[in-house]
Amino acid sequence: MNPESLLRKAQALGDDIKEIESIDVQHAYRRMQQKMKSSRRKMIYNQCMRYAAFLTLPLLMASLTLGYLYFHKPVEEEKYAEVTAAMGSVIRYELPDHSVVWLNAGSTLRYPTVFRKDNRNVELKGEAYFEVEADRERPFYVNTSGGLSVYVYGTKFNVAAYEEDDCIETVLERGKVNVITPNRETMALLPGEQLHYEKQSQKWTKNKVDVYEKVAWKDGKLIFRNASLEEIFKRLSRHFNVDIQFNNRSGKEYRYRATFRSETLPQILDYLAKSAALKWKVEDAAQQADATFTKTKITVSLY
């Protein structure tokens, strides 16, 4: 081997030795330890996260389940009861909230066996007088089949809403009521006021009335103040559970002022006939094929 080649190899070996000597072994060792520690910490962290996820998942599922059950409680089906006053009778009834209602002849009241926490809704067909227990948190609603509603917090009032009648009447004795018509008009009534609502025309009028005349039926009395024969016979039909057909052959109009307490129907007809040419014919109740009886029918003619 020539001298030049030996010199180059010696220089290269010298360069390698210098490079090796320039390496900081201590620094490299510390860096290696740091990498090992960092790697170990990551491994422990990842293991902890896996354990946490494993433990948290059931807790999360339980929380979600409880939350669903809390906010999606099964809605309990409302149960309703009905009370009916037979034709020719008046009954007194106490509701679940201790409000008291009188039902006039041929009337039905439907109500939930347990009132809701935010309202007290009842449905009326016929006529009823209410004494509502005061509760500002739960207004009391009387809904009629004609679409008219009355809402109060605590008061005494009368609602006449027979399905066969052309009108609905609300009379306030004490407190304050709000009447809502089917087209969402709202009228407030003060004591002594009556709201008269025509179903067909959907028109209403408000006026002062003799309250006791309108509510005396609950005490077994029939009070008429400037009443027509048509109105009188309609009320007598319900009160005595008979079918009265009125024929006005003369075309005359009569108005009556009277109070009846324990009088029989023939006695009342005799009283009315003292001031008008009235004649009547009675057809007794007849048994039908289903073993029930028809109503007694009375045909009254004005000559």
C-alpha positions as CSV (number, residue, x, y, z in Angstrom):
1,M,0.0,0.0,0.0
2,N,1.4,3.4,-1.0
3,P,2.1,6.2,1.5
4,E,-0.9,8.4,0.2
5,S,-3.4,5.7,0.8
6,L,-2.2,5.1,4.3
7,L,-2.4,8.8,5.0
8,R,-6.0,9.1,3.9
9,K,-7.0,6.1,6.1
10,A,-5.2,7.7,9.1
11,Q,-7.1,11.0,8.5
12,A,-10.5,9.2,8.2
13,L,-9.8,7.3,11.4
14,G,-8.8,10.5,13.2
15,D,-12.1,12.1,12.1
16,D,-14.1,9.2,13.4
17,I,-12.3,9.3,16.7
18,K,-13.0,13.1,17.0
19,E,-16.7,12.5,16.2
20,I,-17.0,9.8,18.9
21,E,-15.2,12.0,21.4
22,S,-17.6,14.9,20.7
23,I,-20.7,12.8,21.8
24,D,-22.0,13.9,25.2
25,V,-22.8,10.6,26.7
26,Q,-24.3,12.0,29.9
27,H,-26.7,14.3,27.9
28,A,-27.7,11.4,25.7
29,Y,-28.4,9.2,28.8
30,R,-30.5,11.9,30.4
31,R,-32.5,12.4,27.2
32,M,-33.1,8.6,27.0
33,Q,-34.3,8.6,30.6
34,Q,-36.7,11.4,29.9
35,K,-38.1,9.7,26.8
36,M,-38.6,6.5,28.8
37,K,-40.4,8.4,31.6
38,S,-42.6,10.2,29.1
39,S,-43.4,7.0,27.4
40,R,-44.3,5.4,30.7
41,R,-46.5,8.3,31.7
42,K,-48.3,8.1,28.4
43,M,-48.8,4.4,28.9
44,I,-50.2,4.9,32.4
45,Y,-52.4,7.8,31.2
46,N,-53.8,5.7,28.4
47,Q,-54.5,2.8,30.8
48,C,-56.2,5.2,33.2
49,M,-58.4,6.6,30.5
50,R,-59.4,3.1,29.4
51,Y,-60.3,2.3,33.0
52,A,-62.2,5.6,33.4
53,A,-64.1,5.0,30.2
54,F,-64.9,1.5,31.3
55,L,-66.2,2.8,34.7
56,T,-67.9,5.9,33.3
57,L,-70.0,4.2,30.6
58,P,-72.3,2.3,33.0
59,L,-72.6,5.5,35.1
60,L,-73.4,7.5,32.0
61,M,-76.0,5.0,30.9
62,A,-77.6,5.0,34.3
63,S,-77.7,8.8,34.3
64,L,-79.3,8.9,30.9
65,T,-81.8,6.3,31.9
66,L,-82.8,8.2,35.1
67,G,-83.0,11.4,33.1
68,Y,-85.3,9.9,30.5
69,L,-87.6,8.4,33.2
70,Y,-87.7,11.7,35.0
71,F,-88.5,13.9,32.0
72,H,-90.6,11.3,30.2
73,K,-92.8,10.0,33.0
74,P,-95.6,7.9,31.6
75,V,-98.7,10.1,31.4
76,E,-101.3,8.6,33.6
77,E,-104.7,8.3,31.9
78,E,-107.2,10.7,33.4
79,K,-110.2,9.0,34.8
80,Y,-113.6,10.8,34.6
81,A,-116.8,10.5,36.5
82,E,-120.3,11.7,35.6
83,V,-123.2,12.7,37.7
84,T,-126.7,13.2,36.3
85,A,-129.9,14.7,37.6
86,A,-132.9,12.8,36.3
87,M,-135.7,14.7,34.8
88,G,-138.0,16.1,37.5
89,S,-135.2,16.2,40.1
90,V,-132.5,18.5,41.5
91,I,-129.4,17.1,43.1
92,R,-126.5,18.6,45.2
93,Y,-123.0,17.1,44.6
94,E,-119.5,17.8,46.0
95,L,-116.5,17.7,43.7
96,P,-113.0,16.4,44.5
97,D,-111.8,20.0,45.4
98,H,-114.8,20.4,47.8
99,S,-116.6,22.8,45.4
100,V,-120.3,22.2,45.4
101,V,-122.6,21.9,42.4
102,W,-126.4,21.7,42.1
103,L,-127.7,20.0,39.0
104,N,-131.0,20.9,37.6
105,A,-133.4,18.4,36.0
106,G,-132.0,16.6,33.0
107,S,-128.4,17.9,33.5
108,T,-125.1,16.0,33.4
109,L,-121.7,17.1,34.8
110,R,-118.5,15.3,33.7
111,Y,-115.3,15.8,35.7
112,P,-111.9,14.2,36.4
113,T,-111.8,12.1,39.5
114,V,-108.5,14.0,40.4
115,F,-108.1,17.6,39.3
116,R,-104.9,18.6,37.7
117,K,-102.3,20.8,39.5
118,D,-102.9,23.8,37.2
119,N,-106.6,23.8,36.5
120,R,-110.0,22.3,37.4
121,N,-112.0,21.5,34.2
122,V,-115.6,20.2,34.2
123,E,-118.0,19.7,31.3
124,L,-121.7,20.6,31.7
125,K,-124.8,19.6,29.7
126,G,-127.8,21.3,31.1
127,E,-128.0,23.7,34.0
128,A,-125.9,23.9,37.2
129,Y,-125.3,26.3,40.1
130,F,-121.7,26.3,41.3
131,E,-120.1,27.3,44.6
132,V,-116.4,27.1,43.7
133,E,-113.7,26.8,46.3
134,A,-111.2,29.6,45.8
135,D,-107.8,28.5,44.5
136,R,-105.7,31.2,42.6
137,E,-103.3,28.5,41.4
138,R,-106.0,26.4,39.8
139,P,-108.7,28.2,37.9
140,F,-112.0,26.4,37.6
141,Y,-113.4,26.0,34.1
142,V,-117.0,25.1,33.1
143,N,-117.1,23.9,29.5
144,T,-120.4,23.6,27.7
145,S,-121.3,21.6,24.6
146,G,-122.1,24.8,22.8
147,G,-118.5,25.8,22.9
148,L,-118.9,28.5,25.6
149,S,-116.6,28.3,28.7
150,V,-116.7,30.0,32.1
151,Y,-113.6,30.3,34.2
152,V,-113.3,31.5,37.8
153,Y,-111.1,31.2,40.8
154,G,-113.7,31.0,43.5
155,T,-117.3,32.3,43.3
156,K,-121.0,31.5,43.0
157,F,-122.7,31.4,39.6
158,N,-125.2,29.6,37.4
159,V,-124.8,28.2,33.9
160,A,-127.8,27.2,31.8
161,A,-126.6,25.2,28.7
162,Y,-129.2,22.7,27.7
163,E,-128.3,21.2,24.3
164,E,-131.9,21.7,22.9
165,D,-132.0,25.4,23.9
166,D,-131.0,28.1,21.4
167,C,-129.0,30.0,24.0
168,I,-126.6,29.7,26.9
169,E,-126.9,31.8,30.0
170,T,-124.4,32.6,32.7
171,V,-125.5,34.5,35.8
172,L,-123.1,35.7,38.5
173,E,-124.3,35.8,42.1
174,R,-121.0,36.6,43.9
175,G,-117.3,37.1,43.0
176,K,-116.2,37.5,39.4
177,V,-116.3,35.3,36.3
178,N,-114.9,35.4,32.8
179,V,-117.0,34.0,29.9
180,I,-115.2,32.9,26.8
181,T,-117.3,32.5,23.6
182,P,-116.5,29.9,20.9
183,N,-114.8,32.6,18.8
184,R,-112.5,33.5,21.8
185,E,-114.2,36.7,22.9
186,T,-113.8,37.2,26.7
187,M,-116.4,39.1,28.8
188,A,-116.1,39.7,32.6
189,L,-119.3,39.5,34.7
190,L,-119.9,41.3,38.0
191,P,-122.4,40.2,40.6
192,G,-126.0,40.6,39.4
193,E,-125.1,40.4,35.7
194,Q,-126.1,37.9,33.1
195,L,-124.5,37.0,29.8
196,H,-126.9,35.7,27.2
197,Y,-125.3,33.9,24.2
198,E,-127.1,32.9,21.0
199,K,-125.7,29.7,19.6
200,Q,-126.9,30.3,16.0
201,S,-125.9,33.9,15.5
202,Q,-122.9,33.7,18.0
203,K,-124.0,37.0,19.4
204,W,-124.1,37.9,23.1
205,T,-125.7,40.5,25.4
206,K,-124.9,41.4,29.0
207,N,-127.6,42.8,31.3
208,K,-128.6,43.1,34.9
209,V,-131.0,40.5,36.2
210,D,-132.8,39.3,39.4
211,V,-130.3,36.7,40.4
212,Y,-132.6,34.8,42.7
213,E,-135.1,34.3,40.0
214,K,-132.4,32.5,38.0
215,V,-131.0,30.3,40.8
216,A,-134.1,29.6,43.0
217,W,-134.6,26.3,41.2
218,K,-131.8,24.8,43.4
219,D,-134.0,25.5,46.4
220,G,-137.0,23.8,44.8
221,K,-138.7,27.0,43.8
222,L,-140.0,28.2,40.4
223,I,-139.8,32.0,40.1
224,F,-140.9,33.9,37.0
225,R,-140.4,37.6,36.5
226,N,-142.0,38.9,33.3
227,A,-141.8,35.4,31.8
228,S,-143.6,34.4,28.6
229,L,-145.8,31.3,28.4
230,E,-143.2,29.6,26.2
231,E,-140.5,30.1,28.8
232,I,-142.8,28.9,31.6
233,F,-143.9,25.7,29.9
234,K,-140.3,24.9,29.0
235,R,-139.2,25.1,32.7
236,L,-142.4,23.3,33.9
237,S,-141.6,20.4,31.5
238,R,-138.2,19.9,33.1
239,H,-139.3,20.5,36.6
240,F,-142.2,17.9,36.5
241,N,-140.6,15.6,33.9
242,V,-143.5,15.9,31.4
243,D,-143.8,16.8,27.8
244,I,-145.7,20.1,27.4
245,Q,-146.7,21.1,23.9
246,F,-147.9,24.7,23.6
247,N,-150.1,25.9,20.8
248,N,-150.7,29.6,20.6
249,R,-153.9,29.7,18.5
250,S,-154.7,33.3,19.4
251,G,-151.3,34.8,18.7
252,K,-151.5,36.9,21.9
253,E,-148.5,37.4,24.2
254,Y,-148.8,37.1,28.0
255,R,-146.2,37.8,30.6
256,Y,-146.3,36.4,34.1
257,R,-144.8,37.3,37.5
258,A,-145.2,34.4,39.9
259,T,-143.4,32.2,42.5
260,F,-144.3,28.5,42.9
261,R,-143.0,26.4,45.8
262,S,-144.9,23.2,46.4
263,E,-147.7,23.6,44.0
264,T,-148.6,20.7,41.7
265,L,-148.6,21.1,37.9
266,P,-152.5,21.2,37.6
267,Q,-152.5,23.9,40.3
268,I,-150.0,26.0,38.3
269,L,-152.0,25.5,35.1
270,D,-155.1,26.6,36.9
271,Y,-153.3,29.7,38.1
272,L,-152.1,30.6,34.5
273,A,-155.6,30.0,33.1
274,K,-157.0,32.7,35.4
275,S,-155.6,35.5,33.2
276,A,-155.5,33.7,29.8
277,A,-157.9,31.4,27.8
278,L,-155.9,28.3,28.3
279,K,-157.2,24.7,27.8
280,W,-155.1,21.6,28.1
281,K,-155.4,17.9,27.5
282,V,-153.3,15.2,29.3
283,E,-152.1,12.0,27.7
284,D,-150.9,9.5,30.3
285,A,-147.5,7.8,30.0
286,A,-147.7,4.6,27.9
287,Q,-145.5,1.5,28.2
288,Q,-143.2,0.9,25.2
289,A,-141.9,-2.3,23.6
290,D,-138.7,-2.1,25.7
291,A,-140.8,-2.0,28.9
292,T,-140.0,1.7,29.5
293,F,-142.6,4.4,29.7
294,T,-143.1,7.5,27.6
295,K,-143.4,10.9,29.4
296,T,-146.8,12.2,30.3
297,K,-147.8,14.5,27.4
298,I,-149.8,17.7,28.0
299,T,-151.1,19.7,25.1
300,V,-151.8,23.3,26.1
301,S,-153.7,25.6,23.8
302,L,-154.2,29.4,24.1
303,Y,-157.4,30.7,22.5
